[in-house]
Amino acid sequence: MFLRFKLFVSKFAAIICMLAISFGVFADSDQPSDIGLSKLVNRLSDIQTFSGAFIQESVDQKGRRIQESKGELKAQRPGLFYWHTKEPLEQVIYSNASEVTVYDPDLEQATIQKVSAQSHTTPAILFSGDVDRIGDLFDVEFRKLNETTSQFLLVPKTKDSLFERLKIRFEGQHLKAMQLTDALGQISSLSFVYSEINLIFPNNTFIPDLPKGTDIIRDIPLKSEVVSNPVSP
């Protein structure tokens, strides 16, 4: 469960759960990394909050579909993230920059873990983290597909990253698709049915809302602020 978050993150949980995307032949050659980084940082700096509904598909090294899901995500700087897979198996993930809570309704169970240093190399940093750190964590290439569609390729600089590369596609100013390849060659693709930026979210959007009786598993010391998280009656 938690690995799914870190890869998507949920693969971007989940990132780390997508509809396969073909990026085709690019109209322009790759731009130098510093140009790609500058363009990406400028694009993301205008996004303070992000929300969208997605379809996600994962395929193995042979191109065989191994998982498909639908859901929604919300993110807000600094460090707030919400991921809700609605079908076929429901799962809800909350992150507040210091803890990640993964709730599985079918199991009536929630897992709470610290946000590790490794999690900062997941795609979640693009929408909930510090965009000025992107250049420290990734090499970035920019490619223009046509007059309205552009794509960024991110390659982690650290060997212990949870993925090998990430492609992000924009149509105009709107994020339309993401494609993540992990160390095993598995590809997870996410296509946004719709997306919106800079909405004002309710104050409780990123606070875990766990039903009474939920079995909670945690790998961190119990803290008073965690105990006070709202629990549905």
N, C-alpha and C positions, 0 to 999 in steps of 0.2 A: 504493500500500500504506500508506504512512505517513499519507496524508490520511484513509484510512478510519479509522485509529486516532484521529486528532484529531477527527473528526466524531462518533464515538460515545462511543468514548471515554468504542472503535472506534465512534461515533455511538451513542461512548461507546461504536471504532475503529471498535475498529475500532473507539467508539463508536464511527464512523467509524469493511447488512448487516442483515425483522422482520414479524410478523403484525399487520395493520392493526387499530387500536383505535378504536372509536367511543365518545366520552365522553358523547354524548347531551345532554339538557337537564338542567341542574343543579337540585337541589332548593332550594339556597340561593343568594342573590346573592353576588357577589364580596366577599371580606373585604378591608379595607385592606392595603396592601403590608406595613406593619410587623407586623400581626397574622399575615399569611401567613408572613413571614420567621421570626417567633418560633416559630410552630408547626412549621415545617420544621426549623429548627435544633434544637429540642427533640427532634423525632422522630429526626433523624440523629445527634444526640449520643450516643444509646444504642447506636449501631452502631459497633463497633470493627473487625469483620471482616464481610464479606458474600460469599456464594457462591450461585450459582444456575444453572439450565439454562434456556435461552431459545430461542424461535423469533423470527426477525427477518425483516421484509419491508419492502422499499422500493418506493414508487410515485412516478411522476412527477407533473407539474402537472395532467395529464389523468386521473389516477387509474389509470394503467396500471401493472401490476406489472412492475418491472424487475429485482428481485433478491429471493431468499429464501434464508435460511441457518439452520442450527441450531448451537448450541454451548453453551459454559459460560463464566462469568466468576467471578473471585475478586478481592477487594480487601481491603486492610488499611491502616489508618492507621498512620503517616503516609506517603503517597505510593507505596504498593505496589499494582500492578495486573497481572492476568493475564487474557487473553482468548483463547479457543480456539474457532475456528470449525471444526466437524467435517465439515460437508457443506453444499453440494455441493463446494466447494473448501476444502481444509484450510488454515488459517492460525493461527499462534500469535503472540501479542503479549505482551511483558513490559515493565513499566515500574517503575523504582525511584526515581522522583522526579527523577532527573537525566538518565537515558537511557531511550530507548524502543528495544526490539529487536523487529523484525517478521520472523518466520521463515515462509517459504513452502516447505513440503516438496516440492511438485511441481517447483519451480525449484531445489531444494537451495541456497537462497540466504537470507541474513539481512541486514537493513538495520538499522544502529544509528545513531540520531540523538539529539541533545540534546532535552531537554524544553524547549520554548520558553515564553516568557511567555504566548503566545497559548493554549497548551494548558491553562492554568489556567482558561480560560473554557469548557472542555468539561465534559460531565456527569460525567466521572470524578472531579472534585473532590468530588462529593457523597459518595462512598464511600471515597476514598483521600486526600482533601485535608483542609484545615482548614475545618470547617464555619463557623467564625466569620468567614471571608472571603466567604461566600455573599452577604451583604448588600452588600458592596463591589462585587460582580460582577454581581448580578442584581436585578431587581425581582421580587418574589414575590407571587402571589395564591393564596388558599386557597378551595377550593370543596368543599362537602359534597354528595355525590351521594345518599347515603341513610344509614341508621343505622350501617352498617359500612364504607362506601366513601367515601374522600376523595381529592381531587386537588389538586396544586400546579401552577401555571403559572409558569415562570421565563422572563424576558425579559432578555437580556444588556444591560448598560448601555453597553458599548463598541461602537463602530461596526465594529471589526475582528474581531468575534466570528465563530466558524466556523458558528454557527447563529442563527436568528432567535428561536425559542422552543422550550421543552421542557416537556412535560406529564408528570407523574409521578403514578401512581395507586396508592394503598394500599388493601388490604382488611384491615381491622383494623390490626395492626402489620406486616403482610406486604406487601412491594413486589410488585405484580402486573404492572405495565405501564409503559412509557415511550414517548413519541411525540415525535420531533424533526423540526422543519421547518428546512431550510437556506435560504440566501439565494436559491436558484433555485426555491424552491417544492417541492422534493422532500421527501417525508415518509418517514421511517424509523420503524417501529413495532417495539417489542420486547415480547414477552409472556413472562413467566416461567412455565415449567412447574412449577418449585418454587424456593424460595429459603430460605436459612438465614442467621442472623446469629450473630456472636460465637463461631464455631468456632475452634479452635486449628489453624492450618495447619502442615505440616512446614516446617522451616527453609529448604528449597530450593524452595519453591513459586514464588517470584518471581525465581528465578535462571535465566537462559536455559540450556536444555539442548540444545545444538546437536550433531547427529551429526558425526562425523569427516568431513572433506572438504567441509563446508558453505562455500560462497562467501560471505564476509563483506564487506559494503560499509558503510563508516562515513564520517560527515562530521565526526568529532571526533578529536582527537589520541589515539593509542593510549596507554592507561594500564595500569599494572601490575595494578590490580585487575580490569580488564576481561579482560586476558590470562588471569587465573587462573580465570575462569568455567568451570565444569565442562563437558566435552564428552564425549558418549557415545562409547564405543569403536566 
